[in-house]
Amino acid sequence: MNRVKGKVCIVTGAAVGIGEACVHRLAQEGATVALFDVLDEEGAALANALRGKGAQAHYWHVDVATEATVSDAIDGVAGRFGAVHVLVNNAGIAGVTKPTHEVTEAEWDRVQAVNVKGVFFCTKHAIAHLRRSGGGSIINLSSIYGLVGAADVPPYHASKGAVRLMSKTDAMFYAKDGIRVNSIHPGFIWTPMVERHLRDSGATDIEQARREVGLMHPLGHMGDPDDIAWGVVYLACDESRFVTGSELVIDGGYTAH
Ligand code: NAI
């Protein structure tokens, strides 16, 4: 309890999946949570449910790929809650499943706009607020596919590789401000994104596909959103005060091969 008490945490892509789990665990550990997403119904309902449990929470409609919206919303968080201490850059899309030579420019650009430019915009507009707070933590959701490749979603792999190095670059820039920047590298986590990806890849028996993909991990199954959310809580709180520029791999052993 109270590992992030008093901290104002922004989570992008907060409405479902990993983002939703992050919001629950951060709130449970005492944070004030700002939910950014484009799924207004789910996001607002989640913020409402958290307030019902006594947490401070508010939902903002934010497409992370639109700079002005990002900037206004982050200013709005600081205005409403008085400060910003933690930014979880979680919003992401998988994009198309096809070989590189079949990917269109528009398909490529959309994935980079959300997964890469979204992290850039949110980081860019959070920095002044984090400095005013005397420091803070930025947590970027990369992937096992920011560390190793796979023959399935080329724009996604490129985007997650970019996020890995953006994290290290920003860790270097902002260390002097007490702002830590780290990346998290999940293996397959059972969320709406992965279910969609399996269907797009042609799976008809979704439970069987889930088991098969799970077996790619030495621990023998996919992870749950909470497996990532607890990593986010660790990087958000002061237990990780000496951790920056690092890669937190939470993947059931996938990349240990
Ligand atoms: P998800 O698709 O289940 O949820 C993503 C959330 O982001 C949704 O609420 C969606 O509405 C929101 N979102 C999408 N585009 C947005 C935009 N332009 N602006 C604001 N919000 C937007 O995805 P999941 O699985 O929860 O993934 C979260 C993050 O973790 C992503 O960055 C993903 O790449 C990463 N990740 C997920 C893995 C998995 O196996 N689920 C594995 C490795 C990384």
Boltz pocket constraint, residues with backbone or C-beta under 6 A from the ligand:
constraints:
  - pocket:
      binder: B
      contacts: [[A, 12], [A, 13], [A, 14], [A, 15], [A, 16], [A, 17], [A, 18], [A, 19], [A, 36], [A, 37], [A, 38], [A, 39], [A, 62], [A, 63], [A, 64], [A, 65], [A, 89], [A, 90], [A, 91], [A, 92], [A, 93], [A, 114], [A, 118], [A, 141], [A, 142], [A, 143], [A, 144], [A, 184], [A, 185], [A, 186], [A, 187], [A, 188], [A, 189], [A, 190], [A, 191], [A, 192], [A, 193], [A, 194]]
      max_distance: 6.0
